[in-house]
Amino acid sequence: MPETLTLRLPDLAATEALAARAAALARPGDALLLEGPLGAGKSAFCRAFLRAAAGDPALEVPSPSFTLVQGYELPHGPAHHYDLYRLSGPEELEELGWEEAREGIVLVEWPDRLGWLMPEDALRIALVPLEGGDARAARLSGWGARLAGLAG
């Protein structure tokens, strides 16, 4: 069973397909932590994940860059999409409903801001832009035996 999985995602469709595979494997209590520079595809991944989990390809999924968190009621329970870019640390998460959100699925952009609240059993997804449009590399770790199901 691999501890780390590295994938080349040649375009946005490949990133969306990875997100759909993750959505099919995710369950309440899961955290997906998305790392990478601005423009790496973190929001695109989250948008595709939430649409796949909802079974609605037209679901409106705004970026939580200014609201910091967006909540969704999905068929298998709630999900919350956090963008922590503007937070200085974990002490600011309490007022964003972090503890309650952990009962469902959480997707977190800029997870380094979580500090001591970082879930140890999370799926970590590091996205790195590659030359050529929407191409990127994805390095995934965590989720134990479920990690292999993300290979595609």
C-alpha positions in Angstrom: 0.0 0.0 0.0 1.6 3.3 -1.1 2.2 6.0 1.5 2.5 8.7 -1.2 1.0 8.9 -4.6 2.3 11.2 -7.3 0.1 11.9 -10.3 0.6 14.1 -13.4 -2.6 16.0 -14.2 -2.2 17.2 -17.8 -5.3 19.5 -17.7 -8.2 20.8 -15.7 -10.3 17.7 -16.7 -7.7 15.4 -15.0 -7.8 17.5 -11.9 -11.6 17.3 -11.8 -11.4 13.5 -12.3 -9.1 13.2 -9.3 -11.4 15.3 -7.3 -14.4 13.1 -8.3 -12.5 10.0 -7.2 -11.7 11.6 -3.9 -15.4 12.6 -3.5 -16.4 9.0 -4.1 -14.1 7.8 -1.3 -14.7 10.6 1.2 -16.8 10.1 4.3 -18.0 12.2 7.2 -15.1 13.2 9.5 -12.6 13.4 6.6 -10.3 16.3 6.0 -8.7 17.1 2.7 -5.8 19.5 3.0 -4.8 21.3 -0.2 -1.4 22.8 -0.5 0.3 24.7 -3.3 1.1 28.2 -4.5 -1.6 30.7 -5.8 -3.0 29.4 -9.1 -2.0 25.7 -8.4 -5.6 24.5 -8.8 -6.7 24.2 -5.1 -10.0 25.9 -5.7 -10.6 24.1 -8.9 -10.1 20.8 -7.1 -12.5 21.8 -4.3 -15.1 23.0 -6.8 -15.0 19.7 -8.7 -15.0 17.7 -5.4 -18.1 19.4 -4.1 -19.9 19.1 -7.4 -19.1 15.4 -7.6 -20.1 14.8 -4.0 -23.4 16.6 -4.5 -24.1 14.8 -7.8 -24.7 18.2 -9.4 -22.2 19.4 -12.0 -23.9 22.8 -12.1 -23.6 23.4 -8.3 -22.5 26.9 -7.6 -19.3 26.7 -5.6 -17.9 30.2 -4.9 -14.4 30.7 -3.6 -14.4 31.2 0.1 -11.5 33.6 -0.2 -13.4 36.5 1.4 -16.0 34.5 3.5 -13.2 32.1 4.7 -15.7 29.2 4.7 -18.6 28.0 2.6 -20.9 25.2 3.8 -22.7 22.6 1.7 -25.4 20.0 2.4 -24.4 16.9 0.5 -26.3 13.6 0.1 -23.9 12.0 2.6 -23.8 14.9 5.1 -22.4 18.4 5.4 -19.1 19.6 3.9 -17.2 22.8 4.5 -14.7 24.5 2.2 -12.2 26.7 4.0 -9.7 29.1 2.5 -7.4 30.1 5.3 -5.1 32.3 3.3 -6.0 35.4 5.3 -5.9 33.8 8.7 -2.9 34.2 10.9 -3.3 31.0 12.9 -5.6 28.4 14.4 -7.0 30.6 17.1 -9.2 32.3 14.5 -10.8 29.0 13.4 -13.1 28.7 16.4 -15.4 31.5 15.2 -15.5 29.8 11.8 -17.2 26.7 13.2 -14.2 24.4 12.8 -15.2 21.9 15.5 -18.7 21.5 14.2 -17.5 21.3 10.6 -15.2 18.4 11.5 -18.3 16.2 11.9 -18.7 16.3 8.1 -16.1 16.6 5.4 -13.7 19.6 5.4 -11.7 20.8 2.4 -9.0 23.2 3.5 -6.9 25.5 1.3 -3.7 26.9 3.0 -3.8 24.2 5.7 -0.5 25.5 7.2 -2.7 28.0 9.1 -4.3 25.1 11.0 -1.4 24.7 13.4 -2.3 22.4 16.3 -5.8 21.8 14.7 -4.2 19.9 11.8 -6.0 16.5 11.5 -3.4 13.7 11.6 -5.6 11.4 9.5 -6.2 13.9 6.7 -5.6 13.4 3.0 -2.9 15.8 2.0 -2.9 17.0 -1.6 0.1 19.1 -2.8 -0.5 20.7 -6.2 2.4 22.0 -8.2 1.8 23.9 -11.5 3.8 22.5 -14.5 4.7 24.1 -17.8 1.8 24.2 -20.2 -1.5 25.7 -19.3 -3.5 23.8 -16.6 -1.0 20.9 -16.2 0.0 20.2 -12.6 1.6 17.5 -10.5 -0.3 16.2 -7.5 1.4 14.5 -4.5 -1.1 12.8 -2.2 -0.5 11.2 1.2 -2.7 10.0 4.0 -6.0 8.1 4.0 -4.4 4.7 4.4 -5.8 2.0 2.1 -8.1 4.5 0.4 -5.1 6.3 -1.1 -4.7 3.7 -3.8 -8.2 4.4 -5.0 -7.2 7.9 -6.1 -4.7 6.6 -8.7 -7.4 6.3 -11.3 
